[in-house]
């Protein structure tokens, strides 16, 4: 729990945003941060931080190269969601570090999975909101015409499209 709070505090302080204390914590539209620098800070105590940063860079590069193949941002986001799960988020585990999530083991939890999606989507210029609840963290992407929820711990049904469906999922 302490590690989770530290991650969220680092993200929020880097974003220059403040917490909204109403049972839900949010961080809106992180578009002015370099994701690699954020990752370097998060991994500063890690012995393999250069490897993890390189793996993150490769992951983002592959995703960037695929952007032209999609006719809509929603289709592109769905590709990113599936690709990140297939390549990086392999095994759910309650207590993991960002380094473990970026490693070949693919261990992740709701915080590190959401953080990975947030860093990738930030790097790609998407307007995101990270929401923390008492025992869960998830992310929404704000497109011009709709909102998309990405729940990293649900590889089959964690990509939810539309304001009504997103609100229903958040309320659950």
C-alpha positions in Angstrom: 0.0 0.0 0.0 2.8 2.4 0.8 4.6 1.6 -2.5 1.3 2.3 -4.3 0.9 5.7 -2.6 4.5 6.6 -3.4 4.0 5.8 -7.1 0.8 7.9 -7.2 2.5 10.8 -5.4 5.4 10.8 -7.8 3.1 10.8 -10.8 1.0 13.6 -9.4 3.9 15.7 -8.4 5.5 15.3 -11.8 2.2 16.2 -13.5 1.9 19.4 -11.4 -1.7 18.4 -10.6 -3.4 18.0 -7.2 -5.5 15.3 -5.7 -9.2 15.6 -5.4 -10.2 14.0 -2.1 -13.7 12.6 -2.5 -13.0 8.9 -2.3 -11.5 9.0 -5.8 -8.1 10.3 -6.8 -7.6 11.7 -10.3 -4.8 13.0 -12.4 -5.9 14.7 -15.6 -4.3 15.2 -19.0 -0.6 14.5 -18.4 0.7 15.9 -21.7 3.7 18.0 -20.7 5.9 15.3 -19.2 8.4 13.2 -21.0 7.4 9.6 -20.1 11.0 8.3 -20.3 12.1 10.9 -17.7 9.2 9.8 -15.4 10.2 6.2 -15.9 13.8 7.1 -15.0 12.7 8.6 -11.7 10.5 5.7 -10.9 13.4 3.3 -11.6 16.2 5.3 -10.1 16.7 2.8 -7.3 16.7 -0.2 -9.7 19.8 -2.0 -10.7 18.4 -2.8 -14.1 16.9 0.6 -14.9 18.7 1.0 -18.2 17.4 -2.3 -19.4 13.8 -1.4 -18.3 14.0 2.0 -20.0 15.3 0.4 -23.2 12.5 -2.1 -23.1 9.9 0.7 -22.6 11.4 2.6 -25.5 11.2 -0.4 -27.8 7.6 -1.1 -26.8 6.6 2.5 -27.5 8.5 2.5 -30.8 6.7 -0.6 -32.1 3.3 1.0 -31.0 4.2 4.3 -32.7 5.0 2.6 -36.0 1.6 0.9 -36.1 -0.4 4.2 -35.8 -0.7 4.7 -39.5 -2.5 1.4 -40.0 -5.6 2.5 -38.1 -8.4 4.6 -39.4 -9.6 5.8 -36.0 -8.0 6.6 -32.6 -10.4 4.1 -31.0 -9.1 1.3 -33.1 -5.5 2.4 -32.4 -6.2 2.4 -28.6 -7.7 -1.0 -28.8 -4.6 -2.3 -30.6 -2.4 -0.7 -27.9 -4.5 -2.3 -25.2 -4.2 -5.8 -26.7 -0.5 -5.4 -27.6 0.6 -4.2 -24.2 -1.2 -7.1 -22.6 0.3 -9.6 -25.0 3.8 -8.3 -24.7 4.2 -6.8 -21.2 1.3 -7.6 -18.9 1.4 -11.4 -18.7 0.8 -12.4 -15.1 -1.2 -10.7 -12.4 0.6 -10.5 -9.0 -0.5 -8.4 -6.0 2.8 -6.9 -5.1 5.2 -6.0 -7.9 7.4 -3.2 -8.9 7.5 -1.2 -12.2 10.8 -2.9 -13.0 9.1 -6.3 -12.7 6.3 -5.2 -15.0 8.8 -4.0 -17.6 10.9 -7.2 -17.3 10.4 -10.3 -19.3 8.4 -11.9 -16.4 5.5 -9.6 -17.1 4.2 -9.5 -13.5 1.9 -6.6 -13.0 -0.9 -5.3 -10.7 -3.5 -2.6 -11.2 -1.1 0.1 -10.3 1.9 -0.9 -12.4 -0.3 -2.0 -15.4 -2.1 1.3 -15.3 1.1 3.2 -14.9 2.6 1.5 -18.0 -0.5 2.3 -20.0 -0.4 5.9 -18.8 3.2 6.4 -19.7 2.7 4.9 -23.2 -0.4 6.9 -23.9 1.2 10.0 -22.5 4.2 9.5 -24.8 1.7 9.2 -27.8 0.0 12.4 -26.8 -3.4 11.1 -25.6 -5.4 13.0 -22.9 -5.6 10.6 -20.0 -7.1 10.5 -16.5 -5.7 8.1 -13.9 -8.3 7.3 -11.2 -7.4 5.7 -7.9 -10.1 4.1 -5.7 -9.7 2.5 -2.3 -8.3 -0.8 -3.7 -8.0 -0.2 -7.5 -6.5 2.0 -10.1 -7.6 2.5 -13.7 -7.3 4.9 -16.6 -9.6 6.7 -18.9 -8.7 8.2 -22.3 -10.5 11.3 -23.4 -11.1 11.4 -27.1 -12.9 14.2 -28.8 -16.2 12.3 -29.1 -16.0 9.7 -26.4 -14.3 8.4 -23.3 -12.5 5.0 -23.1 -11.7 3.1 -20.0 -8.6 0.9 -19.8 -8.6 -1.5 -16.9 -5.2 -3.2 -16.9 -6.3 -6.1 -14.7 -9.0 -7.3 -17.1 -7.4 -8.4 -20.3 -10.7 -9.7 -21.8 -13.2 -6.9 -20.9 -11.0 -4.1 -19.7 -11.4 -1.9 -22.8 -14.7 -0.1 -22.4 -16.0 2.5 -24.9 -18.6 5.2 -24.3 -19.5 7.5 -21.5 -22.4 5.4 -20.2 -20.4 2.2 -20.2 -17.4 3.8 -18.7 -19.5 5.4 -15.9 -21.2 2.1 -15.2 -17.8 0.3 -14.9 -16.4 3.0 -12.6 -19.5 2.8 -10.4 -19.0 -0.9 -10.1 
